[in-house]
Amino acid sequence: MTKRTLTERLSEIVGAAFAAEGLDPALGAVRVSDRPDLAQFQCNGALAAARQAKANPRAIAEAVAARLREEGAFAAVEIAGPGFLNLVLADARLAEAALADGWQAGEAEKMIVDYGGPNVAKPLHVGHLRAALIGESIKRILRAAGHDAVGDIHLGDWGLQMGQLITELERERPDLPYWDESFEGPYPKESPVTVDDLARLYPQASKACKIEKGETDQDKIEAARARLGEAQAATVALQEGRPGYRAVWRHFVDVSLPVLRQDYDELGVGFELWRGEASVHDRIEGLVARLGERGVLEDSEGARVVTVARESDKKEIPPLLMIKSNGSVGYGSTDLATLDQRAEEGYQRCLYVVDKRQGEHFEQVFRAAERLGLYDADHMEFCGFGTMNGKDGKPFKTRAGGVLRLRDLIDMVTDKARERLAEGGVGEGYEEDEREAIAKLVGMAALKFADLSNPRTTDYIFDLDRFVAFEGKTGPYLLYAVVRIDSVLAKAGSDGGEAKLVLTEPAERDLALALANLPDALKAAHDRRMPHVLCEQAYGVAQAFSRFYASCRIGDEADAEKRASRLVLSRVTRDQLRGILDLLGIEVPARM
Ligand code: ARG
């Protein structure tokens, strides 16, 4: 494990040469070359140095280059154009760097990643999928960097949808004891509903409460308003602790949890904490009191709010709603209370992996938390993500125009993977069970890689055929690369062991260079909370391996030293790919 990446170490070497010339060592910043055909690395510091010192950039570059040629880390130091330094690493250095296996952050922190947010009684949909995949990967990246990071599902279990469910069930089953305020208990242990009931009741309730766009029928409008009013009143009563409502609410949550667990399990996504919005309810009163003491709570038409706007704001940031005028608490209050809980439990940093369209909500919550002194702005991070769109560029919908359920999506990709595998004759001789297991893993890899390989903040288009292809920047391509190397090593009967890396062919150097970039990629993915950087790294390595495989003999190389070195190179490639896929949450089949 290294704390310094290759470009950081090279920057130090080149920085020392600048310093020896009486210049700022920061000018020695080295990065991967824009022109890989000319050099592996470059440093543009001589130009900036010349501007500062009003000197000739080429002369500075010459002086620095002369020192670097003495130093020994580089096989070639050349000057291009007005004073760019082009650098090629010495083979021994490159070989050493290719074996670097990880990267550690300077300071480890205790962190919490909030990347669930599924709602009780509503099936998981595509939006929750992105949160789950990106969040899981970010959590793994943080852990690999040495942090103590845990994930919290932050279940949506305390909003209006609960009141809607309660009132809907009450209409359907007036016979149940939960609605009778004089009932003395005990309430039945058995749940009055199944998950399927919930999945039916919620859309029913939500439809009944909704005034259709352009609706002119006054009776219908009145009816919807009345239903919404009922649901809101039930939400307030639930939150205030009406025993029958709390009891039936418990059942709603309890029947939903196993199904959610199963869905997340299938995705390979695991939360350490399974808390919900409701779990912080009892904190809210104290929180409101503290906000009051600090003088940041205001009345606004019967509601209590925290003003969070700032003079420097370019657009208006509305106040955070703490208590609604009907007395209920909402999304903002539970998120603020959750930050209060997390601060109290010693989490130093909180990350939120949520649809970027919720950015303003988190801005309000974070600012309120700052005003309350819970966290400073640097320790609350909104890691927003873009939308998965259909080919029409609009958020992905099913043929029927509905939101795509996660289950159906997983089935779709698995079917596609199965088809693709059959076409390619993959796993022909295997048992049916194994073929099916491979199809599942390939489908999942396709979906995850497609999602994660886009910069988190951008939208992308759902294109199943492209995701499942075995060529190009896809999950299946990477799985195949790993499995192929496994079989190369198995056939050779050796993984090279402790053999020394000797780089002689250009394709070997290119592969070594791609491998050596791992710590830089890990650091960038970590610092920017951007898993796609690791997708790029894995793809670059896999491609470099393909070229190496096409131009160098490996297991059947006659020269024993070269053979062993190439087996090591293959093994290191496989291990790096496996390691990255694991950070992306992608599981590799034993064979394909
Ligand atoms: N339940 C919310 C939704 O489905 C997402 C929750 C995001 N996380 C949070 N801490 N607010 O839109």
Residues whose N, C-alpha, C, O or C-beta is under 5 A from the ligand:
A	BS01	LIG	D114 G117 P118 H154 G156 V354
